[in-house]
Amino acid sequence: MMECPYCNKEDCVDEYIIEFYLTTQENFKRRKNTALDGTPVVCEAGICKTTGEKIWFCPHCKSLIKHVDSHRAIVQCPKCHKDIALPATNRTFC
């Protein structure tokens, strides 16, 4: 079981979603998404039941990370520092 990066509990993370995401990433690599230059989109792996914050899964380091608030489409994972793409619905616009 994977622990929430906010509260360290195991029941905040949907491991089925992560498993499904990893399967779709294989298809993503084969198709080479040119819109994001092949940068994988981060997986929403759950919501912390204590804080209400989104939990993300990095496709590079395979770890759970806290929600990254940004207006940019591509950011770096706070753990492995490799590029990850943010879903359009998670970008902050002012």
Beta strands, then each sheet from edge to edge (+ up, - down):
strand 1: 43-47
strand 2: 54-57
strand 3: 64-66
strand 4: 74-76
strand 5: 83-85
sheet 1: 1+ 2- 3+
sheet 2: 4+ 5-
end
